[in-house]
Amino acid sequence: MPDPAPQPSRVPAHVGIIMDGNGRWAEARGLPRLEGHRRGAERLIEVVDAAIDHGVRCLTLYAFSAENWRRPAEEVGGLFKLGEWVLRLHLSRLSKRRVRFRTIGDLTAMPEFIRIPIEEAVASSRDNTGFDLVIALNYGSRQEVTRAARSLAADAAAGRLDPAALDWETLASRLETAGLPDPDLIIRTSGECRLSNFLLLQAAYAEIVITPTYWPDFGAEAFAAALREFAGRERRFGMTGVQVRPTKPAP
């Protein structure tokens, strides 16, 4: 019998997931790396459904980093084809669940066969309000902050912005996650203990859950376990007296 879900009052509004371990999952089984990516792609919708069912309002998935271009061309091309397959297969189902689809990252370098359906999915789901699904594609937090800094510098040079008035809210408005809550929880699969250039500023006070499970084995029950761990954390936000003390989880 699955473990109980966390109580609604202790469910994170925004969860980010670094989906890691596809290649190692495949290698451990003597399979091609792309088979690991395929199995990982199959898990994606299961976790999206779990997030919606548990009351999470936003899920950001780190699908392809700006550094992933260094991988072999065959693997990169295979990743894009899998992304297109998942999108076309599940877009109608996601729409029925009122999922609003959006992306962060630089899509201009993506091949048209994946970029165009992504742009169409973003446009067609714009009015959905049930859940935000954010896919980080060709994304890197340092690159994102650099673009935001350039935008702010241009406004300052043109006299549209007083540098002395620059604050976090102004900078956050230029980040690609503008309009979304900061992540409360970051999950990383495969046991690696780093953020890998993912939402570095936005995750300043996020709780981090590291699981040794490779992404192709990370399903709805593993996601629920991460939510329970989050629910049991005491969140202090860096200042004495500013904290959240969760009650003991129900048995």
Secondary structure, 3 states (H helix, E strand, C coil): CCCCCCCHHHCCCEEEEECCCHHHHHHHCCCCHHHHHHHHHHHHHHHHHHHHHHCCCEEEEEEEEHHHHHCCHHHHHHHHHHHHHHHHHHHHHHHHCCEEEEEECCHHHCCHHHHHHHHHHHHHCCCCCCEEEEEEEEECHHHHHHHHHHHHHHHHHCCCCCHHHCCHHHHHHHCCCCCCCCCCEEEECCCCCCCCCCCCCCCCCCEEEECCCCHHHCCHHHHHHHHHHHHCCCEEEEECCEEECCCCCCC
